[in-house]
């Protein structure tokens, strides 16, 4: 897996499509595999150069100590902005999923002019932790079941994959897709240390990351075309979070996916890709039907 130096660190990347096409940069949430292959391929077929990447302390990116990160959410946003230039592009359509969606919001706010469009998937307008009173919090029953389970043996790929599949059932996601993705993440994890595996699988670094100051009150300043995508059955960040994002970002389009939970299923790749390409001014009929 190649990596690119940006903002003084190494970021693991994977590319789809032609280098001459407009850049779509996809921030992992936390690893790049949060973005399904099928979606990346659909975007590339529609005329985009797609680069998905791992956040720090995940995948093939620089890994230091995910239990004590020496960087902030703003640094992760600066990574995204620097990566655009490192990839030889002037601007990019930036996508963020889950906690990567928080990175994407900050990146677009703090680095105006670098990003030409924004896609926010399954995320919310506030940092991890206590949620604003008007936003729905995590589904309490699902979270209770999810976090009461014993941790797997992080050195055992099959155990980690089974743990992910069991969690997917609780979150309303496809357990077999979760199992396969977890196995791929495990294979890409550069260390055998349990904290590194946990960070790659669970995004635990965000529980220890400095995410201040707030940015929700700045969302009205965003002046780029924005697509907000959210699963109607999302139990981790319930759909009201996506509705709030779309309401607060000027001109944003909200795409709610029926029957979809926290993870993006392959079956939704065509609809999401068409909406993202439309945001870029690419006609949806350029998509190649890969079904």
JOHUHU-V128625 format. One record per pair of residues at least 12 apart in sequence whose C-alpha atoms are under 10 Angstrom apart, sorted by the first residue. I is the first residue (numbers start at 1). J is the second residue. If there is no record, write none. Layout:
# JOHUHU-V128625
I:J
I:J
This chain:
# JOHUHU-V128625
1:13
1:14
1:59
1:60
1:188
2:14
2:15
2:60
2:61
3:53
3:54
3:60
3:61
3:62
4:53
4:60
4:61
4:83
4:86
4:87
5:61
5:62
5:79
5:82
5:83
5:86
5:87
6:78
6:79
6:80
6:81
6:82
6:83
6:84
6:85
6:86
6:87
7:75
7:76
7:78
7:79
7:80
7:81
7:82
7:83
7:86
8:62
8:79
8:82
9:56
9:61
9:62
9:63
9:79
10:54
10:55
10:56
10:60
10:61
10:62
10:63
10:79
10:83
11:53
11:54
11:55
11:56
11:57
11:58
11:59
11:60
11:61
11:62
11:63
11:79
11:80
11:83
12:31
12:32
12:51
12:52
12:53
12:54
12:55
12:56
12:58
12:59
12:60
12:61
12:62
13:25
13:26
13:27
13:28
13:31
13:32
13:51
13:52
13:53
13:54
13:55
13:59
13:60
13:61
13:83
14:26
14:32
14:33
14:40
14:50
14:51
14:52
14:53
14:54
15:40
15:41
15:44
15:49
15:50
15:51
15:52
15:53
16:37
16:40
16:41
16:42
16:43
16:44
16:45
16:48
16:49
16:50
16:51
16:52
17:40
17:41
17:42
17:43
17:44
17:45
17:46
17:47
17:48
17:49
17:50
17:51
18:44
18:45
18:47
18:48
18:49
18:50
19:48
19:49
19:50
19:51
19:87
19:88
19:89
20:47
20:48
20:49
20:89
21:44
21:46
21:47
21:48
21:49
21:50
21:89
22:44
22:47
22:48
22:49
22:50
22:89
22:90
22:91
22:92
22:93
22:280
23:44
23:47
23:48
23:49
23:50
23:51
23:84
23:87
23:88
23:89
23:90
23:91
23:92
23:93
23:94
23:115
23:116
24:40
24:43
24:44
24:48
24:49
24:50
24:51
24:52
24:84
24:91
24:92
24:93
24:94
24:95
24:115
24:116
24:117
24:118
24:119
24:276
24:277
24:280
25:48
25:49
25:50
25:51
25:52
25:53
25:80
25:81
25:83
25:84
25:87
25:91
25:92
25:93
25:94
25:95
25:96
25:104
25:115
25:118
25:119
26:40
26:50
26:51
26:52
26:53
26:54
26:80
26:92
26:93
26:94
26:95
26:96
26:97
26:100
26:101
26:104
26:118
26:119
27:51
27:52
27:53
27:54
27:55
27:76
27:77
27:79
27:80
27:94
27:95
27:96
27:97
27:98
27:99
27:100
27:101
27:102
27:103
27:104
28:52
28:53
28:54
28:55
28:56
28:58
28:59
28:95
28:96
28:97
28:98
28:99
28:100
28:101
28:103
29:53
29:54
29:55
29:58
29:96
29:97
29:98
29:99
29:100
29:101
29:102
29:103
29:121
29:122
29:123
29:200
29:201
29:202
29:203
30:53
30:54
30:55
30:56
30:57
30:58
30:59
30:96
30:97
30:98
30:99
30:100
30:101
30:199
30:200
30:201
30:202
30:203
30:204
30:205
30:206
31:52
31:53
31:54
31:55
31:56
31:57
31:58
31:59
31:60
31:61
31:97
31:100
31:185
31:188
31:189
31:199
31:200
31:201
31:202
31:203
32:51
32:52
32:53
32:54
32:55
32:58
32:59
32:60
32:97
32:100
32:185
33:52
33:53
33:54
33:59
33:181
33:182
33:184
33:185
34:52
34:53
34:54
34:96
34:97
34:98
34:100
34:178
34:181
34:185
34:263
34:264
35:52
35:53
35:95
35:96
35:97
35:121
35:263
35:264
35:265
35:266
35:269
36:52
36:177
36:181
36:263
36:264
36:265
36:266
36:268
36:269
37:52
37:266
37:269
38:265
38:266
38:267
38:268
38:269
38:270
38:273
38:290
39:264
39:265
39:266
39:267
39:268
39:269
39:270
39:271
39:272
39:273
39:274
40:52
40:269
40:273
41:269
41:270
41:273
41:287
41:288
41:290
42:269
42:270
42:271
42:272
42:273
42:274
42:277
42:286
42:287
42:288
42:289
42:290
43:269
43:270
43:272
43:273
43:274
43:275
43:276
43:277
43:284
43:286
43:287
43:288
44:273
44:277
44:287
44:288
45:273
45:286
45:287
45:288
45:289
45:290
46:273
46:274
46:276
46:277
46:278
46:282
46:283
46:284
46:285
46:286
46:287
46:288
47:277
47:280
47:282
47:283
47:286
47:287
48:93
48:276
48:277
48:280
48:282
49:92
50:92
50:93
51:83
51:84
51:87
51:94
52:94
52:95
52:96
53:80
53:83
54:100
54:200
55:76
55:77
55:79
55:80
55:100
55:103
55:200
55:203
56:69
56:71
56:75
56:76
56:79
56:200
56:205
57:69
57:189
57:190
57:196
57:197
57:199
57:200
57:203
57:204
57:205
58:185
58:188
58:189
58:190
58:196
58:197
58:198
58:199
58:200
58:201
58:203
58:205
59:184
59:185
59:186
59:187
59:188
59:189
59:190
59:191
59:196
59:197
59:199
59:200
59:201
60:185
60:188
60:189
60:190
61:189
61:190
62:190
63:189
63:190
63:191
63:196
64:196
65:195
65:196
65:199
65:205
66:195
66:196
66:197
66:198
66:199
66:200
66:203
66:204
66:205
66:206
66:207
66:208
66:209
67:195
67:196
67:198
67:199
67:204
67:205
67:206
67:207
67:208
67:209
68:205
68:207
68:208
68:209
69:205
69:206
69:208
69:209
69:210
70:208
70:209
70:210
71:209
71:210
71:211
72:206
72:208
72:209
72:210
72:211
72:212
73:99
73:100
73:102
73:103
73:106
73:107
73:127
73:206
73:209
73:210
73:211
73:212
73:213
74:102
74:103
74:106
74:107
74:110
74:210
74:211
74:212
74:213
75:103
75:106
75:107
75:210
75:211
76:100
76:102
76:103
76:104
76:106
76:107
77:100
77:102
77:103
77:104
77:105
77:106
77:107
77:108
77:109
77:110
77:111
78:103
78:104
78:106
78:107
78:108
78:110
78:111
79:103
79:107
80:92
80:94
80:103
80:104
80:106
80:107
80:108
80:111
80:114
80:115
81:94
81:104
81:107
81:108
81:110
81:111
81:112
81:113
81:114
81:115
82:111
82:114
84:114
84:115
85:114
89:114
90:113
90:114
90:115
90:116
91:113
91:114
91:115
91:116
91:117
92:113
92:114
92:115
92:116
92:117
92:118
92:280
93:108
93:114
93:115
93:116
93:117
93:118
93:119
93:224
93:225
93:226
93:276
93:277
93:279
93:280
94:107
94:108
94:114
94:115
94:116
94:117
94:118
94:119
94:120
94:226
95:115
95:117
95:118
95:119
95:120
95:121
95:226
95:227
95:228
95:276
96:118
96:119
96:120
96:121
96:122
96:123
96:228
97:119
97:120
97:121
97:122
97:123
97:124
97:229
97:230
97:262
97:263
97:264
98:120
98:121
98:122
98:123
98:124
98:203
98:230
98:236
98:237
98:262
98:263
99:120
99:121
99:122
99:123
99:124
99:126
99:127
99:128
99:203
99:206
100:120
100:121
100:122
100:123
101:118
101:119
101:120
101:121
101:122
101:123
101:124
101:125
101:228
102:120
102:121
102:123
102:124
102:125
102:126
102:127
102:128
102:211
102:215
103:120
103:127
103:211
104:118
104:119
104:120
105:118
105:119
105:120
105:123
105:124
105:125
105:126
105:215
105:216
105:218
105:219
105:222
105:245
106:125
106:211
106:214
106:215
106:216
106:218
106:219
108:219
108:221
108:222
108:223
108:224
109:215
109:218
109:219
109:220
109:221
109:222
109:223
110:215
110:222
112:221
112:222
112:223
112:224
113:223
113:224
115:223
115:224
115:225
116:223
116:224
116:225
116:226
116:279
116:280
117:222
117:223
117:224
117:225
117:226
117:227
117:276
117:279
117:280
118:222
118:223
118:224
118:225
118:226
118:227
118:228
118:252
118:276
118:279
118:280
119:225
119:226
119:227
119:228
119:229
119:252
119:253
119:272
119:275
119:276
119:279
120:226
120:227
120:228
120:229
120:230
120:242
120:245
120:246
120:254
121:227
121:228
121:229
121:230
121:231
121:242
121:255
121:256
121:262
121:263
121:264
121:272
122:228
122:229
122:230
122:231
122:232
122:234
122:236
122:237
122:238
122:239
122:241
122:242
122:256
122:261
122:262
122:263
122:264
123:228
123:229
123:230
123:236
123:237
123:238
123:239
123:241
123:242
123:245
123:262
124:136
124:216
124:228
124:230
124:237
124:238
124:239
124:240
124:241
124:242
124:243
124:244
124:245
124:246
125:214
125:215
125:216
125:217
125:218
125:219
125:241
125:242
125:244
125:245
125:246
125:248
126:211
126:212
126:213
126:214
126:215
126:216
126:217
126:241
126:245
127:206
127:207
127:209
127:210
127:211
127:212
127:213
127:214
127:215
127:216
128:206
128:207
128:208
128:209
128:210
128:211
129:206
129:207
129:211
131:241
134:240
134:241
134:244
135:237
135:238
135:239
135:240
135:241
135:242
135:243
135:244
136:235
136:236
136:237
136:238
136:239
136:240
136:241
136:244
137:235
137:236
137:237
137:238
137:240
137:241
138:234
138:235
138:236
138:237
138:238
139:171
139:234
139:235
139:236
139:237
139:238
140:235
140:236
141:170
141:235
142:167
142:169
142:170
142:171
142:172
142:235
142:236
143:167
143:170
143:171
143:235
143:236
144:170
145:167
145:170
145:171
146:163
146:166
146:167
146:168
146:169
146:170
146:171
147:167
149:163
149:166
149:167
150:163
151:163
151:198
152:164
152:194
152:198
153:194
153:197
154:186
154:192
154:193
154:194
154:195
154:196
154:197
154:198
154:201
155:186
155:191
155:192
155:193
155:194
155:197
156:183
156:186
156:192
157:179
157:182
157:183
157:184
157:185
157:186
157:187
158:179
158:180
158:182
158:183
158:186
159:179
159:182
159:183
160:179
160:182
160:183
160:185
160:186
160:197
160:198
160:201
161:175
161:176
161:178
161:179
161:180
161:181
161:182
161:183
161:184
161:185
161:186
161:201
162:175
162:176
162:178
162:179
162:180
162:182
162:183
163:175
163:178
163:179
163:182
164:176
164:177
164:178
164:179
164:180
164:181
164:182
164:183
164:201
164:202
165:177
165:178
165:179
165:180
165:181
165:182
166:178
166:179
167:179
168:261
168:262
168:263
169:261
170:235
170:261
171:233
171:234
171:235
171:236
171:260
171:261
171:262
171:263
172:231
172:233
172:234
172:235
172:236
172:259
172:260
172:261
172:262
172:263
173:233
173:234
173:235
173:259
173:260
173:261
173:262
173:263
173:264
173:265
174:260
174:261
174:262
174:263
174:264
174:265
174:266
177:263
177:264
177:265
177:266
178:263
178:265
181:201
182:200
182:201
182:202
183:201
185:197
185:200
185:201
186:198
186:200
186:201
188:200
189:201
216:244
216:245
216:248
216:249
217:248
218:248
218:249
219:245
219:246
219:247
219:248
219:249
219:250
220:245
220:247
220:248
220:249
220:250
220:251
221:248
221:249
221:250
222:248
222:249
222:250
222:251
222:252
223:249
223:250
223:251
223:252
224:249
224:250
224:251
224:252
224:279
225:249
225:250
225:251
225:252
225:253
225:276
225:279
225:280
226:245
226:246
226:249
226:250
226:251
226:252
226:253
226:254
226:276
226:279
226:280
227:245
227:246
227:249
227:251
227:252
227:253
227:254
227:255
227:272
227:275
227:276
227:278
227:279
228:242
228:243
228:244
228:245
228:246
228:247
228:249
228:252
228:253
228:254
228:255
228:256
228:275
228:276
229:242
229:243
229:245
229:246
229:253
229:254
229:255
229:256
229:257
229:264
229:272
229:275
229:276
230:242
230:243
230:254
230:255
230:256
230:257
230:258
230:260
230:261
230:262
230:263
230:264
231:255
231:256
231:257
231:258
231:259
231:260
231:261
231:262
231:263
231:264
232:255
232:256
232:257
232:258
232:259
232:260
232:261
232:262
233:256
233:257
233:258
233:259
233:260
233:261
233:262
234:257
234:258
234:259
234:260
234:261
234:262
234:263
235:260
235:261
235:262
236:261
236:262
236:263
237:261
237:262
238:261
238:262
239:256
239:257
239:261
239:262
242:254
242:255
242:256
243:255
243:256
253:275
253:279
254:275
255:271
255:272
255:275
257:271
257:272
267:291
270:284
270:287
270:288
270:289
270:290
270:291
271:284
273:287
274:286
274:287
